[in-house]
């Protein structure tokens, strides 16, 4: 079979990989990196899950290979910037450090080819539970881990039946009205901060909900995660932004089969559910460069 040449991007943003957990989709992200290249890669927090590793060590070979892949890309000339989140917050004390070409920063500023400036941060500082009640956040993290465990075995069963991956955890999350309201409020707070700091846009992670939308003149972008939806934010050389949903864009995926086995109630990222309940569903969406 002829090897497909990797797609090239100006920049790629990845977050919420959660290495060290069973929910981490390291193999899929390694596959994504084989098929996608960029001049710069931003790792927007929660790449390593030290919270989970304190409860018990889980580190399969694929997790080590993924870390080595990031370092290899940095050594070969890709600009790799690591902006730690709350699950890997211990790395924040090393801000300003460069290791084998990989640079650690508390926040970053990305400038598009049109001169627009984007604030890059993880986003946990806008999560009132994480900020004001860290103990409750850790309890919630245990519950979320259980949900991801259920998601894993649910999809093992789907593979046995010849069905494609579908995120049970994302479906459950978007069924909860409070979760939808929380996502909306989080997005507004992040955008408001970027606007006050005179940025044209903001790029973050944390809530595992990929999105691009404009909020009061500020472009809000979230790159999603690699435990539920397997998404990345990419920038073209023209300055357009797009969310890549790797479950749907994998080169060996069978679109015809996906349409056949995924009825409306099972569209990826709970599109149909969100539409039914009046919530905003994640969607492919591009932001054009400034004229």
C-alpha positions in Angstrom: 0.0 0.0 0.0 1.3 3.5 -0.9 2.2 5.6 2.2 0.0 8.7 2.4 2.1 11.9 2.8 1.5 13.7 6.1 -0.7 16.8 6.0 1.3 19.9 6.9 0.0 22.7 9.1 1.4 25.9 10.4 0.5 25.0 14.0 -1.2 22.2 16.0 -2.7 22.4 19.5 -3.2 19.3 21.6 -4.4 19.0 25.2 -5.9 16.7 27.8 -4.0 13.6 26.7 -3.9 12.2 30.3 -0.9 10.0 29.9 -0.8 7.6 32.9 -4.5 6.8 32.7 -6.4 3.9 31.0 -8.6 6.4 29.2 -5.6 7.9 27.3 -5.8 7.3 23.5 -2.0 7.3 23.1 -2.0 5.0 20.1 -4.5 7.1 18.2 -2.5 10.3 19.0 0.7 8.6 17.7 -1.2 7.7 14.6 -2.4 11.3 14.3 1.2 12.6 14.6 2.3 10.2 11.8 -0.2 11.7 9.4 0.0 15.4 10.5 3.1 17.7 10.7 3.4 21.3 11.8 6.1 24.0 12.3 5.0 24.3 15.9 3.0 22.2 18.3 1.4 23.5 21.5 0.8 21.0 24.3 -2.0 22.8 26.2 -2.0 21.0 29.5 -2.9 17.8 31.2 -0.6 15.9 28.9 0.6 13.8 31.9 -1.9 13.0 34.6 0.0 13.1 37.8 -3.3 13.0 39.8 -4.1 9.6 38.4 -0.5 8.3 38.9 -0.6 9.1 42.6 -3.5 6.7 42.9 -1.6 3.9 41.0 0.9 3.6 38.3 -0.3 2.8 34.8 2.2 3.4 32.0 2.0 1.1 29.0 4.7 1.3 26.3 2.5 3.5 24.1 2.6 6.3 26.7 6.4 6.3 26.8 6.5 6.3 22.9 4.2 9.3 22.8 6.4 11.4 25.1 9.5 10.4 23.2 7.7 11.4 19.9 7.1 14.9 21.3 10.8 15.2 22.2 11.9 13.7 18.9 9.9 16.3 17.0 11.4 19.1 19.1 14.9 17.8 18.5 14.3 17.7 14.7 13.2 21.4 14.6 9.5 21.5 15.4 8.8 24.3 17.9 7.1 22.4 20.8 5.7 24.5 23.6 4.3 22.8 26.7 1.7 24.8 28.8 0.9 22.6 31.8 -2.6 22.2 33.2 -3.9 21.3 36.6 -3.2 17.5 36.2 0.4 18.2 35.4 0.7 21.5 37.4 3.9 20.4 39.1 5.6 21.2 35.8 4.6 24.9 36.0 7.5 25.6 38.4 9.8 24.8 35.4 8.3 27.5 33.2 11.0 29.0 31.0 13.0 25.7 30.9 13.8 24.1 27.6 14.5 20.4 27.6 15.7 18.7 24.4 14.1 21.5 22.4 10.7 21.3 24.2 9.9 24.6 26.0 7.7 24.8 29.2 5.7 28.0 29.7 2.9 29.0 32.1 1.0 30.6 29.2 2.0 31.4 25.6 1.1 33.9 22.9 0.6 32.7 19.4 0.7 35.2 16.5 -1.1 34.3 13.3 0.3 35.1 9.8 -2.2 38.0 9.7 -0.8 39.5 12.9 -3.7 38.4 15.2 -2.6 37.5 18.7 -4.0 34.5 20.6 -3.6 33.8 24.3 -2.7 30.1 24.9 -3.5 28.6 28.3 -4.9 25.4 29.8 -8.0 27.0 31.3 -8.2 25.4 34.8 -7.9 28.9 36.4 -11.4 29.6 35.1 -12.8 26.4 36.6 -14.3 27.6 40.0 -14.3 24.1 41.4 -10.6 23.6 40.7 -9.8 27.1 41.9 -11.9 27.2 45.1 -12.6 23.6 46.0 -9.6 21.4 44.8 -10.7 18.6 47.1 -14.1 18.4 45.3 -12.3 18.5 42.0 -10.3 15.4 42.9 -13.4 13.6 44.0 -15.0 14.5 40.6 -11.8 13.2 38.9 -12.3 9.8 40.4 -15.9 9.7 39.2 -14.8 10.8 35.7 -12.2 8.0 35.7 -15.0 5.5 36.4 -17.0 7.0 33.4 -13.9 6.6 31.2 -13.5 3.0 32.3 -17.1 2.4 31.3 -16.4 4.2 28.0 -13.4 1.9 27.3 -15.3 -1.4 27.8 -18.4 0.0 25.9 -16.1 0.6 22.9 -14.5 -2.8 23.2 -17.9 -4.3 22.7 -18.6 -2.0 19.8 -15.3 -3.1 18.1 -16.4 -6.8 18.6 -19.6 -5.9 16.8 -17.7 -4.2 14.0 -18.9 -0.7 15.0 -16.8 2.4 15.1 -15.7 4.3 18.2 -18.3 6.4 19.9 -17.8 8.3 23.1 -20.2 7.2 25.8 -18.6 9.6 28.2 -19.1 12.6 26.0 -22.8 11.6 25.4 -23.4 11.3 29.2 -21.7 14.6 29.8 -23.8 16.5 27.3 -27.0 14.9 28.7 -26.4 16.8 31.9 -27.9 20.3 31.7 -25.5 21.6 34.4 -22.6 20.4 32.4 -23.8 22.2 29.2 -24.3 25.4 31.3 -20.8 24.9 32.9 -19.2 24.7 29.4 -20.9 27.8 28.2 -19.9 29.8 31.3 -16.3 28.6 31.1 -16.1 29.7 27.5 -17.5 33.1 28.3 -15.0 33.6 31.2 -12.0 32.6 29.1 -13.0 34.9 26.2 -13.7 37.8 28.6 -10.2 37.5 30.0 -8.6 37.5 26.5 -10.6 40.5 25.6 -9.5 42.4 28.7 -5.9 41.6 27.9 -6.3 42.9 24.3 -6.0 39.6 22.5 -7.8 38.7 19.3 -8.5 35.2 20.5 -7.8 32.5 23.1 -6.9 28.8 22.8 -7.4 26.4 25.7 -8.3 22.9 26.7 -9.4 21.6 30.2 -13.1 20.9 29.6 -12.7 18.2 27.0 -15.0 20.0 24.6 -13.6 21.1 21.2 -15.1 24.3 19.9 -14.4 27.4 17.8 -16.8 30.3 18.1 -16.7 34.1 18.5 -17.8 35.6 21.8 -18.2 39.3 21.9 -15.5 39.9 19.3 -13.0 37.4 20.7 -12.4 34.1 18.9 -12.7 31.3 21.5 -11.0 28.0 20.5 -10.7 24.8 22.5 -8.7 21.8 21.1 -10.7 19.1 22.9 -9.0 16.0 24.3 -7.5 12.6 23.7 -9.6 10.5 26.1 -13.1 11.1 24.7 -13.3 12.9 21.4 -9.7 12.6 20.1 -9.6 16.1 18.6 -6.9 18.7 17.7 -6.9 22.3 16.7 -4.9 23.1 13.6 -3.9 26.3 11.8 -3.3 26.5 8.0 -0.5 28.5 6.5 -3.2 31.0 5.4 -4.2 31.5 9.1 -7.5 29.5 9.1 -8.3 27.4 12.1 -10.1 24.1 12.1 -10.9 21.3 14.5 -9.7 17.9 13.3 -11.8 15.0 14.7 -9.5 12.1 14.3 -12.1 9.4 14.9 -13.7 10.6 11.7 -10.7 11.7 9.7 -8.4 8.7 10.2 -7.1 7.7 6.7 -8.3 4.1 7.0 -11.7 5.0 8.3 -14.7 3.8 6.2 -17.1 6.7 5.8 -19.8 4.5 4.2 -19.6 2.1 7.1 -19.7 4.9 9.6 -22.8 6.3 8.1 -24.3 2.8 8.1 -23.6 2.0 11.7 -24.1 5.5 13.2 -27.7 6.5 13.3 -28.7 10.1 14.2 -28.7 9.3 17.9 -25.1 8.2 17.7 -23.4 11.0 15.8 -20.0 11.8 17.2 -19.7 14.1 20.2 -23.5 13.8 20.8 -24.4 16.2 18.0 -28.0 14.9 17.7 -28.5 15.0 21.5 -27.3 18.5 21.8 -29.5 19.6 18.9 -32.5 18.0 20.5 -31.8 19.6 23.9 -31.0 23.0 22.4 -27.3 22.8 23.4 -24.4 23.9 21.2 -22.9 20.8 19.6 -19.2 20.6 18.6 -18.9 21.3 14.9 -16.3 21.7 12.2 -15.8 25.4 12.1 -13.1 27.7 10.6 -12.0 31.2 11.4 -10.8 33.1 8.4 -7.7 35.3 8.4 -8.1 39.0 8.8 -8.7 40.6 5.3 
